[in-house]
């Protein structure tokens, strides 16, 4: 017998922040079944972001010190190493893979909080928006996927589309509104998937990751790598994610 009570959830909002929840036509997400998550193997870059782009980047979620962001490269240097392509956070700080369960962690004066695990953190999203906007003609007409397993709201009964291991709600709105769910709750998760109507790029994240992945043109990826507000590394479509 199940002895655990059901968690009370709030009714699903008609709008997720300013993003409109799509309850009828999910056709804008159909291309992902052909070129997006699902075409790439589970646990790889193209299993998180869409396949078929010229180039890809991994955007690292920062660690923190006193609630201020700290780059992985800064943490790695303090631990006597460099961040290599595909390196996992636990390798940067020389912890076991199950580092989340440790009661003591950090390095005084360097970092005291692990990178945020989950979809793109708000500050990273804000830094991504102007870069992505420069590389699409459809920044005002974007689509987003939100995993229906985030437990704060009751999304049961709403139509979803599938990605590997996830069922996603389809949302619509301008790219700039991707951070608007914070108006509902300061801890609200941002969408896992973002793409513009012209499919010039795709941003992918996941509840279990401390990185966000972006597929797009060579020019976009070069722009991301040069952005002072982001810590990003070039990756290959079949690379593992973390």
Secondary structure, 3 states (H helix, E strand, C coil): CCCCCCCCCEECCCEECCEEECCCCCHHHHHHHHHCECCECCCEHHHHCCCCCCEEEEEECCEEECCEEECHHHHHHHCCCCCCCCCCHHHHCCCCCCHHHCCCCCECCCECECCCCCCCCHHHHHHHHHHHHCCCCCCCCEEEEEECCCCCEECCCCCCEEECCEEEEEEEECHHHHHHHHHCCCCCCCCCEEEECCCCCEEECCCCCCEEEEEECHHHHHHHHHCCCCCEEEECCCCECC
